[in-house]
Amino acid sequence: MVEDLIPKNMRHPRTAPAWLKHDKHVLRFYGFFQESVVERPDENCRYRQVQFMYYMEDGTMQINEPKVENSGIMQGTLCKRQRVPRSDGMGFVGPDDFRNGEQVTIYGRMYQITGCDRFTRWFYEENGIDVGPDEPMVEDRWQKGYKFNTVVEKGGMPMSTSAFEAKTLTKFQIGQPPADKKEKQFLLNDRKVLRFQAFWDDHTLYGSRVYFAVHYYLSDNTVEINEAHARNSGRDAYPVFYKRGKLLKKNSVNAYPGMLSGASEFYLPEDFSIGESINVWGRQVMLFDCDDFTRKFYRGYMDFEQPVGQADVFERPPRHLKLHPPPHNGIGTEEDTLGNVNALQPKAPKQDMCKLMALSGEVLRFEAKMVNGEPEDENRVFLISYFPDTDRVGVNETQSRNSGHMAGKFREKARIKNPATGKWFALADFYVGATVSIVAQPFRIVRADEHALQHMENQPDLYPFADPAVVARRLAPLAGCAELQQQDGIDPDSLKELAASAGVYLVDHEVITLLRTFGMETEEGGAIISCSSLLRAMQA
């Protein structure tokens, strides 16, 4: 029997009891109860706010009333923590008895539930129970009267009509001229402007949607409309669409000069609403958004909440192509520079570990000559070293007597891009007969060492120039030539010229591959290609 090493005081049962599962889980509801008040002229009842704390670990409940300073009422704990029986005698009060907007009777007193906290609402939603929306806090008659008296004492209430008329009559009696309403409006609302965003759909020929900024000046009830030009919109840079002035709801034209115009109504702040249009001389301008000051003005002075702005009125923004990374700055490798572009904390570039482990220590060397057309560079001999584990290339110049050039490192070992392809140099770019450009100098490869030739022949799928079967299939059009029927063989240069006459152009590396596979030595010590072996490979 395996000994249980867990201490007894740390063991948990498979089915956790309520005191362990719901430890420190408390459901909190808010509510009030009505208390009658007698022999008071200013109030006949009062509402007292309470909090219900239901402890789920043992099913107990506590009712607290927040203390209000100088209230004159004994406040605090109304019901100590205990299990409260239901009013009908059927068990105890539980979570099923609490819902927002409903009433619960506890010890003969009826409470109205008005809300709950976030944890309580989340707990009910997780169990698939609708707890109901929160209700606003109620105010009794005394609270309303107390707030009103406080505002009046601080001068927050406007002057009554009778007081205003009495004040105006007094001014007339003492000979003071009446106040100018326009001047008073200007002094009270100067620099206060309502700003709306609007658009007008021009359905005429070559018309389009035009966006506006509508300004309503509260100082004199004038309106100004400016065009909101976008970049490269093709429109002239004249922003004023409607000069500042009164905006009529209905426009009319007089029949002759000097004729009196009829009474027309002007646009006022209550006529502007998000989602509705205004008439600007026959053009229906749709309002779709406003700024924060405008919303506060309508909310505070007109008791009206402007709807949320419409987000689908603008055209879809153009999709920009992905930006290319910046060019290499010459410091470190290109992978290091790209790492600084993609992340604020760059990481070391990842290496091909399989390639590094399989080809570590491999060096393929090629002999090349500079073919830039300069006479002094014709006799210079270079050694190109290719490192297949990291795709690095290094160029060294060999010592030539009386050449006038110092031997040594010509190009430091590093990854180099091929100007012809725009990609990094690969081993497939180096073969006998190829011309590569390194540090803006053309090099023609004339020889390759034995190790490089064997490495390329061992991987014929990557290097087709080193595959004798592929090269022999290219010479299939020469199968009927008389030169290939000789038993003695054919010279490599003659085979290259014969293939060129038939439209098959061989590079020097392909000729070397044929010599290494189908070659045989002559009596003079030279090398020729066996025609019989070549024909069998061509037929195969």
TORNU-641267 format. One record per residue (C-alpha): residue in one letter; x, y, z. Coordinates in steps of 0.05 Angstrom, whole numbers, padded with zeros to 5 digits, always signed. Layout:
% TORNU-641267
AXYZ...
END
This chain:
% TORNU-641267
M+00000+00000+00000V+00028+00067-00021E+00035+00115+00037D-00002+00181+00028L+00050+00236+00038I+00000+00294+00037P-00013+00322+00106K-00084+00315+00133N-00094+00389+00139M-00079+00399+00065R-00124+00344+00036H-00184+00365-00007P-00246+00321-00014R-00269+00301-00082T-00337+00335-00072A-00321+00402-00039P-00372+00424+00014A-00404+00492+00010W-00360+00522+00065L-00298+00504+00023K-00326+00515-00048H-00357+00583-00033D-00307+00608+00018K-00306+00685+00019H-00361+00688-00035V-00411+00742-00016L-00471+00765-00056R-00486+00839-00045F-00552+00873-00063Y-00575+00944-00054G-00645+00966-00034F-00688+01009+00011F-00748+01006+00057Q-00801+01059+00070E-00810+01086+00140S-00871+01129+00158V-00860+01197+00190V-00915+01230+00232E-00924+01301+00257R-00876+01331+00206P-00900+01384+00156D-00842+01375+00106E-00846+01299+00099N-00894+01241+00111C-00846+01184+00098R-00772+01171+00085Y-00733+01120+00045R-00674+01087+00080Q-00620+01055+00037V-00594+00987+00059Q-00545+00934+00036F-00558+00859+00037M-00496+00814+00047Y-00511+00740+00033Y-00453+00693+00053M-00455+00632+00008E-00409+00590+00052D-00462+00579+00106G-00526+00612+00079T-00526+00669+00129M-00546+00741+00114Q-00532+00809+00143I-00568+00876+00131N-00529+00941+00139E-00550+01013+00131P-00494+01062+00111K-00485+01115+00164V-00500+01187+00144E-00468+01242+00185N-00516+01283+00228S-00576+01243+00205G-00606+01237+00274I-00624+01163+00261M-00593+01102+00292Q-00558+01070+00232G-00510+01012+00221T-00527+00938+00226L-00602+00927+00221C-00597+00851+00221K-00538+00813+00248R-00508+00756+00208Q-00554+00697+00214R-00598+00650+00175V-00663+00689+00161P-00728+00649+00155R-00776+00665+00099S-00840+00703+00114D-00882+00642+00094G-00843+00595+00139M-00818+00552+00081G-00744+00548+00096F-00693+00605+00098V-00679+00664+00052G-00631+00645-00004P-00604+00672-00070D-00669+00655-00106D-00706+00707-00065F-00665+00766-00090R-00680+00798-00158N-00673+00871-00179G-00740+00906-00179E-00774+00856-00133Q-00792+00859-00059V-00771+00814-00002T-00800+00811+00068I-00752+00800+00126Y-00778+00798+00197G-00842+00834+00178R-00807+00891+00141M-00813+00897+00065Y-00751+00915+00026Q-00746+00937-00047I-00685+00909-00084T-00655+00961-00132G-00587+00934-00154C-00527+00890-00141D-00451+00892-00150R-00411+00865-00209F-00391+00799-00175T-00463+00783-00158R-00487+00798-00229W-00430+00755-00258F-00448+00697-00210Y-00521+00698-00232E-00503+00702-00306E-00456+00643-00299N-00513+00602-00270G-00561+00623-00325I-00604+00668-00280D-00628+00737-00301V-00620+00782-00241G-00653+00841-00277P-00629+00912-00291D-00610+00961-00237E-00661+01013-00215P-00645+01086-00200M-00641+01109-00127V-00706+01137-00101E-00711+01203-00064D-00762+01220-00012R-00798+01287-00004W-00748+01314+00047Q-00688+01299+00003K-00718+01334-00056G-00736+01395-00015Y-00667+01397+00017K-00632+01395-00051F-00678+01449-00078N-00666+01495-00019T-00591+01484-00024V-00591+01504-00097V-00634+01565-00083E-00588+01588-00027K-00527+01583-00072G-00562+01623-00128G-00567+01565-00176M-00640+01574-00194P-00662+01622-00248M-00702+01684-00231S-00778+01674-00230T-00822+01709-00281S-00855+01754-00230A-00788+01776-00202F-00761+01790-00271E-00822+01831-00290A-00818+01870-00225K-00745+01884-00237T-00759+01909-00308L-00816+01954-00283T-00770+01984-00231K-00719+02002-00285F-00773+02038-00326Q-00796+02076-00264I-00726+02103-00248G-00713+02121-00321Q-00662+02067-00338P-00666+02044-00411P-00686+01971-00423A-00631+01920-00433D-00614+01900-00503K-00629+01825-00512K-00580+01817-00569E-00524+01850-00530K-00540+01806-00470Q-00540+01744-00514F-00473+01765-00543L-00441+01777-00475L-00466+01710-00448N-00450+01666-00509D-00390+01699-00541R-00340+01649-00569K-00389+01592-00559V-00398+01554-00624L-00435+01489-00639R-00397+01447-00689F-00429+01392-00731Q-00401+01347-00786A-00446+01339-00846F-00446+01318-00919W-00486+01333-00981D-00496+01283-01038D-00489+01321-01104H-00530+01281-01154T-00514+01326-01213L-00468+01305-01270Y-00398+01291-01244G-00423+01303-01173S-00400+01267-01111R-00408+01268-01036V-00383+01333-01005Y-00366+01338-00931F-00378+01401-00890A-00363+01430-00821V-00426+01467-00797H-00414+01522-00745Y-00472+01551-00706Y-00454+01615-00667L-00495+01621-00603S-00477+01694-00596D-00521+01717-00653N-00555+01653-00681T-00516+01654-00746V-00492+01594-00786E-00428+01583-00825I-00414+01523-00869N-00344+01505-00893E-00322+01449-00939A-00278+01396-00909H-00230+01381-00966A-00191+01316-00966R-00121+01308-00994N-00120+01301-01070S-00195+01311-01074G-00188+01352-01138R-00229+01410-01111D-00208+01483-01108A-00182+01508-01041Y-00243+01552-01027P-00270+01527-00959V-00329+01574-00951F-00393+01541-00975Y-00443+01586-00938K-00422+01654-00912R-00437+01668-00839G-00507+01693-00831K-00579+01675-00813L-00600+01609-00844L-00673+01607-00866K-00714+01544-00862K-00753+01563-00925N-00723+01608-00978S-00761+01655-01023V-00742+01706-01078N-00776+01773-01085A-00812+01788-01150Y-00781+01858-01156P-00731+01900-01117G-00757+01934-01054M-00812+01883-01043L-00822+01864-00970S-00805+01792-00954G-00852+01748-00916A-00840+01725-00845S-00791+01667-00847E-00765+01624-00792F-00691+01618-00778Y-00654+01556-00756L-00645+01552-00680P-00603+01503-00639E-00664+01458-00627D-00669+01447-00702F-00601+01412-00707S-00601+01337-00692I-00553+01281-00712G-00584+01237-00765E-00630+01292-00793S-00618+01341-00850I-00623+01416-00856N-00643+01456-00918V-00587+01501-00944W-00618+01537-01003G-00648+01474-01033R-00591+01428-01014Q-00606+01374-00962V-00545+01373-00916M-00544+01312-00871L-00514+01319-00801F-00477+01257-00778D-00432+01278-00719C-00415+01334-00671D-00360+01352-00622D-00359+01343-00546F-00377+01415-00530T-00439+01410-00573R-00461+01346-00537K-00451+01379-00469F-00491+01440-00491Y-00551+01399-00513R-00547+01355-00452G-00541+01412-00402Y-00584+01468-00432M-00635+01432-00475D-00641+01365-00438F-00629+01329-00503E-00577+01275-00518Q-00549+01278-00588P-00546+01208-00620V-00479+01174-00631G-00445+01194-00696Q-00453+01149-00756A-00388+01113-00775D-00408+01088-00844V-00414+01156-00879F-00341+01159-00901E-00313+01121-00959R-00270+01062-00944P-00197+01082-00936P-00150+01056-00990R-00110+00994-00975H-00036+01009-00976L+00015+00959-00998K+00063+00930-00947L+00125+00973-00941H+00191+00940-00959P+00244+00939-00906P+00297+00993-00910P+00362+00978-00946H+00422+00949-00910N+00464+01003-00877G+00528+00963-00882I+00534+00948-00807G+00531+00874-00792T+00492+00828-00837E+00425+00841-00870E+00391+00793-00822D+00415+00836-00763T+00388+00899-00795L+00321+00866-00810G+00316+00842-00738N+00322+00915-00714V+00266+00934-00762N+00217+00879-00741A+00226+00884-00665L+00247+00935-00612Q+00288+00880-00579P+00319+00843-00637K+00338+00770-00631A+00396+00735-00664P+00379+00709-00734K+00365+00635-00738Q+00413+00590-00775D+00400+00526-00813M+00427+00477-00762C+00419+00416-00807K+00460+00450-00861L+00511+00475-00811M+00521+00406-00780A+00524+00368-00847L+00570+00417-00885S+00612+00446-00830G+00685+00450-00852E+00669+00442-00926V+00706+00490-00972L+00698+00489-01048R+00752+00526-01087F+00750+00553-01158E+00805+00586-01198A+00784+00649-01235K+00812+00705-01277M+00791+00777-01281V+00759+00793-01348N+00748+00868-01344G+00785+00883-01409E+00845+00917-01376P+00912+00891-01402E+00946+00895-01333D+00892+00849-01303E+00895+00793-01355N+00950+00753-01320R+00921+00760-01249V+00897+00694-01218F+00845+00691-01163L+00820+00636-01118I+00745+00637-01102S+00727+00598-01039Y+00655+00578-01026F+00632+00555-00957P+00567+00515-00966D+00550+00513-00891T+00537+00589-00888D+00536+00607-00963R+00595+00653-00953V+00643+00671-01009G+00715+00693-01003V+00763+00716-01058N+00839+00714-01052E+00891+00734-01104T+00949+00686-01115Q+01020+00710-01122S+01043+00720-01194R+01115+00739-01206N+01128+00809-01234S+01052+00822-01239G+01056+00887-01201H+00998+00867-01155M+01003+00845-01083A+00975+00777-01067G+00926+00765-01009K+00854+00778-00991F+00814+00810-01047R+00744+00803-01015E+00731+00785-00943K+00692+00721-00930A+00618+00740-00926R+00550+00729-00959I+00549+00766-01025K+00490+00780-01070N+00492+00761-01143P+00479+00824-01184A+00450+00782-01241T+00395+00751-01198G+00390+00796-01137K+00397+00735-01091W+00453+00709-01049F+00508+00671-01085A+00494+00596-01084L+00538+00537-01106A+00497+00530-01169D+00525+00598-01191F+00597+00573-01190Y+00618+00525-01245V+00674+00522-01296G+00660+00571-01352A+00614+00616-01311T+00626+00691-01304V+00607+00721-01236S+00612+00792-01212I+00642+00804-01143V+00654+00874-01117A+00638+00902-01186Q+00693+00860-01219P+00677+00804-01269F+00711+00737-01256R+00712+00679-01304I+00719+00611-01271V+00770+00569-01308R+00784+00511-01261A+00756+00476-01199D+00792+00432-01149E+00779+00358-01143H+00739+00364-01079A+00691+00414-01110L+00681+00370-01171Q+00667+00309-01128H+00619+00348-01083M+00578+00371-01143E+00579+00301-01175N+00553+00271-01110Q+00491+00316-01114P+00470+00315-01187D+00399+00337-01172L+00425+00404-01147Y+00480+00413-01199P+00457+00389-01268F+00524+00410-01300A+00557+00355-01259D+00507+00300-01279P+00534+00259-01338A+00466+00229-01354V+00435+00299-01362V+00493+00323-01405A+00489+00260-01448R+00414+00270-01460R+00428+00341-01484L+00473+00311-01538A+00418+00265-01565P+00412+00306-01631L+00485+00285-01646A+00471+00210-01645G+00472+00204-01721C+00536+00245-01733A+00594+00209-01766E+00644+00239-01717L+00613+00200-01659Q+00618+00134-01697Q+00694+00132-01691Q+00724+00078-01646D+00783+00122-01625G+00740+00175-01591I+00731+00249-01601D+00769+00309-01576P+00732+00352-01524D+00740+00416-01564S+00715+00381-01627L+00654+00355-01589K+00639+00425-01563E+00642+00454-01634L+00600+00397-01662A+00547+00408-01609A+00546+00483-01622S+00534+00470-01697A+00473+00428-01677G+00446+00482-01631V+00469+00451-01565Y+00516+00498-01528L+00558+00463-01475V+00594+00500-01419D+00663+00481-01398H+00638+00446-01335E+00595+00399-01377V+00655+00381-01419I+00695+00366-01356T+00638+00322-01332L+00639+00282-01397L+00715+00275-01392R+00712+00250-01320T+00658+00199-01337F+00671+00176-01409G+00743+00199-01418M+00803+00156-01436E+00877+00171-01444T+00913+00173-01512E+00982+00147-01528E+01010+00218-01527G+00983+00229-01456G+00922+00270-01477A+00849+00258-01459I+00792+00244-01506I+00718+00223-01498S+00698+00152-01514C+00645+00155-01569S+00618+00085-01554S+00607+00101-01480L+00576+00168-01497L+00528+00136-01547R+00506+00084-01497A+00492+00140-01446M+00454+00180-01499Q+00411+00120-01517A+00398+00103-01444
END
